[in-house]
Amino acid sequence: MGRKTRNAYMKKYAKTKKGLVTRIYCHQRHKSKLRDHRPPEYSLQELMDWVFSDIKFHTMFNEWVISEYSKDLTPSIDRKNDDIHYCFSNIQLLTWFKNNQKAYSDRKLFRTNKRSAKVKQLALDGDMVATYHSISAAARATGICRSNISSCCGSRINNHNTAGEFMWEYK
């Protein structure tokens, strides 16, 4: 199969139900690595079984096809709790637009770009206590004000890198 033929086939496959779910699953595995999370607890086949058993997916898929594959209406899978890896108890079906809107609304007050900076929590003697995938995650886990953690991570002058009896720095 030539390169052009393969590319055409892959574009067509990506617009099928199986192709879409395969792309979502591959994306989940990739993002899990980037976040230092465990890979999804389910296999591709288990995800397909879960998705295909939900009438909501079929409705969303049909609306996506009718829209001529509008990006905003693309069916996607969202983690309910961003601090937890992909597992059936932590995922839900949303359109790409609603998923993106949810992610943006969670971050718009904190950062203008969509990438989160990992932060390290250190004891005052410098020993590592924990690592978090974002300042917001650290604030939720510790109860320490997010802006105080952020200030610590951005400042190395005059020992202003402590908040809540811990030192903080970007990983």
Order of alpha helices (4+ residues) and beta strands (2+ residues): alpha-alpha-alpha-alpha-beta-beta-alpha-beta-beta-alpha-alpha-beta-beta
